[in-house]
Amino acid sequence: MPSMTRTIPHQPRGDDARGYERDATGALHRLVRHLVADGDRRAQLAGRRARRTLGEMRPGHGRSPLPTRCALPRAGR
């Protein structure tokens, strides 16, 4: 009996290495611009400034330091 979960192998095409399609990125950019404009409008109607800094949103908040790479001890030393 054939497996119900078989996979279809990937068929490479010539455009796979070119990145995202231009029409897809354009649509995403239009959506983001629309959402930003809508958020700005709603904030203005509510009597607030649209964009705030982290300090305005969370007074007294301290940012955590960024994790950094450190040398791990090697086995046998």
Backbone as CSV, one residue per row, in Angstrom:
resi,resn,N_x,N_y,N_z,CA_x,CA_y,CA_z,C_x,C_y,C_z
1,MET,0.844,-1.175,0.000,0.000,0.000,0.000,0.892,1.242,0.000
2,PRO,0.629,2.236,-0.875,1.464,3.434,-0.913,1.282,4.293,0.335
3,SER,2.337,4.976,0.692,2.306,5.841,1.866,1.443,7.071,1.603
4,MET,0.656,7.473,2.608,-0.196,8.659,2.488,0.598,9.941,2.754
5,THR,1.807,9.796,3.268,2.590,10.977,3.632,3.801,11.161,2.732
6,ARG,3.753,10.650,1.537,4.914,10.791,0.664,5.142,12.262,0.331
7,THR,6.364,12.586,0.065,6.705,13.966,-0.270,6.981,14.078,-1.755
8,ILE,6.743,15.247,-2.270,7.025,15.511,-3.670,8.391,16.187,-3.731
9,PRO,9.320,15.628,-4.481,10.650,16.227,-4.526,10.599,17.634,-5.134
10,HIS,11.479,18.497,-4.648,11.560,19.868,-5.134,12.104,19.872,-6.556
11,GLN,11.413,20.536,-7.437,11.864,20.685,-8.808,12.506,22.061,-8.944
12,PRO,13.845,22.145,-8.979,14.494,23.457,-9.059,14.137,24.165,-10.360
13,ARG,13.966,25.481,-10.236,13.696,26.318,-11.407,14.836,27.316,-11.532
14,GLY,14.931,27.941,-12.649,16.009,28.884,-12.897,15.942,30.130,-12.034
15,ASP,14.770,30.487,-11.514,14.643,31.728,-10.751,14.705,31.527,-9.238
16,ASP,15.004,30.327,-8.761,15.027,30.064,-7.320,16.053,30.908,-6.568
17,ALA,17.161,31.227,-7.184,18.231,31.933,-6.493,18.074,33.449,-6.542
18,ARG,17.039,33.936,-7.186,16.891,35.382,-7.351,16.216,36.080,-6.184
19,GLY,15.705,35.355,-5.220,15.048,35.982,-4.076,13.552,36.137,-4.304
20,TYR,12.954,37.033,-3.530,11.512,37.229,-3.596,11.103,37.893,-4.903
21,GLU,9.922,37.561,-5.352,9.393,38.168,-6.566,9.062,39.627,-6.316
22,ARG,9.260,40.479,-7.291,9.042,41.907,-7.163,7.582,42.224,-6.817
23,ASP,6.623,41.551,-7.431,5.221,41.853,-7.142,4.853,41.470,-5.714
24,ALA,5.483,40.437,-5.162,5.195,40.035,-3.781,5.745,41.062,-2.793
25,THR,6.950,41.566,-3.033,7.511,42.556,-2.118,6.769,43.874,-2.239
26,GLY,6.343,44.243,-3.447,5.568,45.471,-3.628,4.256,45.415,-2.870
27,ALA,3.589,44.265,-2.910,2.325,44.105,-2.191,2.549,44.193,-0.684
28,LEU,3.631,43.614,-0.191,3.936,43.682,1.236,4.206,45.126,1.654
29,HIS,4.965,45.851,0.854,5.281,47.246,1.180,4.013,48.099,1.193
30,ARG,3.114,47.860,0.231,1.849,48.603,0.223,1.027,48.296,1.470
31,LEU,0.990,47.021,1.882,0.245,46.637,3.078,0.821,47.305,4.321
32,VAL,2.137,47.293,4.465,2.773,47.906,5.635,2.514,49.405,5.658
33,ARG,2.640,50.075,4.510,2.353,51.515,4.456,0.914,51.798,4.858
34,HIS,-0.014,50.951,4.408,-1.428,51.122,4.766,-1.636,50.946,6.270
35,LEU,-1.022,49.921,6.855,-1.178,49.677,8.285,-0.574,50.806,9.120
36,VAL,0.564,51.331,8.700,1.194,52.447,9.421,0.312,53.683,9.341
37,ALA,-0.191,53.982,8.151,-1.057,55.154,7.988,-2.332,55.000,8.817
38,ASP,-2.899,53.800,8.851,-4.104,53.556,9.643,-3.820,53.727,11.134
39,GLY,-2.697,53.215,11.603,-2.331,53.372,13.009,-2.089,54.827,13.377
40,ASP,-1.432,55.572,12.477,-1.207,57.000,12.714,-2.537,57.747,12.816
41,ARG,-3.458,57.424,11.909,-4.767,58.086,11.911,-5.542,57.771,13.192
42,ARG,-5.546,56.517,13.601,-6.268,56.135,14.827,-5.676,56.813,16.060
43,ALA,-4.365,56.902,16.120,-3.715,57.550,17.259,-4.065,59.036,17.288
44,GLN,-4.074,59.671,16.137,-4.399,61.093,16.074,-5.847,61.328,16.502
45,LEU,-6.768,60.470,16.076,-8.171,60.606,16.470,-8.348,60.408,17.974
46,ALA,-7.484,59.596,18.583,-7.555,59.342,20.022,-6.823,60.413,20.823
47,GLY,-6.237,61.396,20.120,-5.553,62.487,20.801,-4.124,62.171,21.207
48,ARG,-3.527,61.155,20.594,-2.143,60.788,20.903,-1.273,61.006,19.684
49,ARG,0.006,61.125,19.947,0.951,61.093,18.828,1.022,59.675,18.320
50,ALA,1.256,59.544,17.063,1.250,58.205,16.470,2.422,57.353,16.929
51,ARG,3.616,57.879,16.837,4.787,57.061,17.150,5.410,57.541,18.445
52,ARG,5.767,56.585,19.269,6.376,56.904,20.559,7.691,56.167,20.697
53,THR,8.538,56.685,21.555,9.800,56.007,21.822,9.569,54.944,22.896
54,LEU,10.528,54.051,23.057,10.430,53.036,24.095,10.340,53.686,25.473
55,GLY,11.080,54.783,25.689,11.029,55.490,26.964,9.654,56.067,27.263
56,GLU,8.928,56.484,26.234,7.569,56.995,26.423,6.583,55.866,26.713
57,MET,6.804,54.716,26.091,5.888,53.594,26.290,6.118,52.884,27.623
58,ARG,7.369,52.778,28.039,7.699,52.086,29.287,8.702,52.902,30.070
59,PRO,8.228,53.932,30.794,9.162,54.767,31.562,9.956,53.934,32.567
60,GLY,11.242,54.197,32.641,12.101,53.497,33.588,12.574,52.137,33.121
61,HIS,12.169,51.727,31.950,12.570,50.412,31.443,14.023,50.460,30.995
62,GLY,14.802,49.484,31.439,16.189,49.370,31.001,16.306,48.210,30.039
63,ARG,16.998,48.423,28.962,17.152,47.350,27.974,18.139,46.312,28.471
64,SER,17.885,45.082,28.123,18.801,43.997,28.467,20.003,44.053,27.535
65,PRO,21.169,43.703,28.034,22.335,43.705,27.145,22.192,42.627,26.075
66,LEU,22.778,42.877,24.925,22.743,41.898,23.851,23.648,40.721,24.198
67,PRO,23.199,39.516,23.914,24.065,38.367,24.174,25.253,38.387,23.214
68,THR,26.389,37.982,23.703,27.590,37.930,22.878,28.156,36.517,22.901
69,ARG,28.933,36.226,21.908,29.566,34.907,21.853,30.738,34.868,22.813
70,CYS,30.932,33.748,23.427,32.096,33.591,24.289,32.783,32.278,23.935
71,ALA,34.033,32.189,24.237,34.785,30.962,23.945,34.369,29.876,24.922
72,LEU,34.051,28.721,24.379,33.695,27.583,25.212,34.946,26.778,25.511
73,PRO,35.027,26.216,26.712,36.202,25.380,27.011,36.199,24.132,26.129
74,ARG,37.368,23.778,25.629,37.472,22.619,24.767,37.676,21.371,25.608
75,ALA,37.161,20.279,25.106,37.299,19.003,25.814,38.774,18.586,25.866
76,GLY,39.191,18.055,26.987,40.552,17.557,27.130,41.546,18.596,27.635
77,ARG,41.074,19.771,27.979,42.009,20.796,28.498,41.801,20.984,29.976
